[in-house]
Amino acid sequence: MTTLKNDLLLRALKGEKVQRPPVWMMRQAGRYLPDYIKLRKKYDFFTRVQTPELACEITLQPIDQVGVDAAIIFSDILVIPQAMGMEVLMEEGRGPLLPKTISTQQDIDALHIDDIEDRLSYVTKALSLTKQELNGRVPLIGFAGAPWTLLCYMVEGKGSKSFDKAKQFCFTTPAFAHSLLQKITDATIHYLIAQVKAGADVIQVFDSWSGMLSPADFKIFALPYLTQIADAVSPHAPVILFPKGSWYALPDLCNTSASGLGIDWSITPQMAREFTNNSITLQGNFDPSRLLAPISEIKKSVREMIDAFGVDRYIANLGHGILPNVPVDHARAFVDAVKEYEPAPNYTTV
Amino acid sequence: MTTLKNDLLLRALKGEKVQRPPVWMMRQAGRYLPDYIKLRKKYDFFTRVQTPELACEITLQPIDQVGVDAAIIFSDILVIPQAMGMEVLMEEGRGPLLPKTISTQQDIDALHIDDIEDRLSYVTKALSLTKQELNGRVPLIGFAGAPWTLLCYMVEGKGSKSFDKAKQFCFTTPAFAHSLLQKITDATIHYLIAQVKAGADVIQVFDSWSGMLSPADFKIFALPYLTQIADAVSPHAPVILFPKGSWYALPDLCNTSASGLGIDWSITPQMAREFTNNSITLQGNFDPSRLLAPISEIKKSVREMIDAFGVDRYIANLGHGILPNVPVDHARAFVDAVKEYEPAPNYTTV
């Protein structure tokens, strides 16, 4: 095994003292990068995802071009429903579409989970190749969608402002919902452990739609499955849970086996530290739209953000994925501001 | 002036003791009601909004058919940008579209505000007519969009997942943003006071997109303008502020002149009471998707919600607008459950 030359991310997740926080950006591979846009013109979405050489190339672009402290494998959360047997259509500029949605126990029973690692071997191959190409420069992050978020797409069939079809399914047939959530959880655990074996140093679980749930419903439909995944995967690699919009869940989530929690920009660093009792590494939470501000403003806001979170137990990141219209030099300014960070003279660890 | 036969809403906003909380539903006039859908087939959106007889008829439908404790005038938050001189297109089933957006100080200077009450006289006429037709059965609620939310549409031109164009405008040209926000605020204050003079007993201000702002940005781009509106309108009628998604703003907002704060379902009643130091009437916060659950479940959840908020200083409502696909008898079950509410034997006021 190659020793990591830059292990800031791993040290932050362990809670070790660091000179400065590590920095990466959600969706850093893709969208706003001109070299990615060139590849997008040549290969369709699933070709890019399913060809290990292409996924590797895209994963490496921001390491070389923006200078982040971690790589995250280029892939998609919907590869799991697809590997379970559902058709997933992905048109450029539109959201995903799953033409045949789940509504009955029979639909759930028809989903495959036994051979999930084989069906997703293109991801593990991409990870191995990327790990080799990185040659220890920075850690490699693997990921999956959280069971609740995948249920949203599998039942609703597409993005939605309210996901009311998915919620109606949960509220009217909770036994089916739990059967589906458990099946997704089992598949996800196998998939994530396979990712670690293939070279992922850290795992992030994206619960992109958890914020649609009330605190009471989060405890029923999201928390138990996130907990199972963190418990099963954390013996293999540190796990970061990112429950977008679910600030209310931080007290519960900091008691799981996760090493880090991602947060969006709707909470102050101070409140996030308070809700997690200062006991876990936090990741976030720069408003992605703020990368459209002038560079001097970006750098100032980044410094204020680190001042507020503190240097230790902290991973600088956005509060959600980078927007497609962010200029590359603004993304670089975000990363540079973290790298240039010097604690204020009156700085004390939170 | 007619005395109100049902003044539960006003008493709840004053913090007076009540036998049970008042109940109404955001977007109760429209969408899910078959009689509304019939009118929608005959008249386009702005004909419905701008014809006082139609707006009145639509406003009264849920009073007779669902039994809510308040009427809210049928209108739209975008009537203000429209009255200020912007073109607003509203196609059924799609969101609003404002073809010419605001981007310069010149665009802002071109907006009219002097004769706003005249330009919106169709709303005040609809309120007078509805007030007369209600004949004191229940209070009448007038409303407007909050300045930040209106800026979002005026700058972005349409709905958006991130409103990054609106945010970029604020982050790169804050002086223009404040100039626009102040102009909207001035227009809104005139408009809302005119609504009260025409018969509105209560005013609600919808900040539908405030949750897109970080707590720090909320203090800059939303709070000062909400505060101005609450200060100016509250001498005329009680004001309810509804900053959707901005749970973090509750401590600041409970120190404004508002009589009530609307909350969505992403916060527990207990936390909302804690954040507002038990000092203000709260309104909400049933997940609108829960109205798709079986009726017995709806009734049970409503009882639990009232148990958690307490009977006093509370207005039962949804946490956002009712969904178009909610069966009328489910909406009625929500209202009935509040009306049938009996405190648990061990009930104590929070």
Interface residues (C-beta under 8 A of the other chain):
Chain A: S162 F163 D164 K167 Q168 F171 T172 G211 S214 P215 A216 D217 G245 S246 W247 Y248 W265 S266 I267 T268 M271 D287 P288 S289 R290 L292 A293 P294 E297 L323 N325
Chain B: S162 F163 D164 K167 Q168 F171 T172 G211 S214 P215 A216 D217 G245 S246 W247 Y248 W265 S266 I267 T268 M271 D287 P288 S289 R290 L292 A293 P294 E297 L323 N325
